[in-house]
Amino acid sequence: MRALIQLRDLSQFQKFLTLLAGRVGQVVNLASLSNDVGVSSTTIRNWLSVLKASFVVFELPPFFENIGKRVIKSPKIYFSDVGLAAFLLGIHTEEQATRDPLRGNLYENLVISDIIKGALNKGIRPEIYFFRDSHGAEVDLLIREKGELMPVEIKSAQTFSADFLKGLEKFRALGLDRVAAATVLYGGEQRFQIQGVHIYNPFFVEDIWETLTSTVEKGES
């Protein structure tokens, strides 16, 4: 990778990787990264391009189809291996991971990467997005499958809270066509439904991709 980008200052690139790990699950801001690392935005863009081509990181594009100019239109960044992101952040134990301020972001990264891998293992290239409008309403993951758009909220908490549904409710209130049943993936042990939303731990099911998309196949909305 160093050869590909003709790297001269290894310390700057290492700082870039660490800062990128600290922004996992966040909207990419090239100018901010450029200022913090001390290189140009063009350099940051080139480094990101190589990391994506090398499958070290991946981007989750925003969804803004037929919604207008009220939405965020920059992608989010994630690591293909969440363990690498944790290592770069200095997280080496389960206890550290539990207490780290980025626990929720890392959990989100882990779940989304597992969903993608589950689809790819079936020969499916998933069509996925996130949604956020200018007022802060957000859905962590949108999956388009069989023409249906499935909203998914991801929370690391082990106890369910009604607040988990707020972003999903705001998204469904947009009145978009063909929105499938929503899902909350959280860290708890119980599996149930509330207000038509499926709620369960993604690591308690055998196949997360199949479990998620089965609601589309059943025609649930």
Summary of the structure (lengths in Angstrom):
residues: 221
radius of gyration: 18.0
end to end distance: 45.1
largest distance: 55.4
contacts: 641
relative contact order: 0.11
helix: 40%
strand: 20%
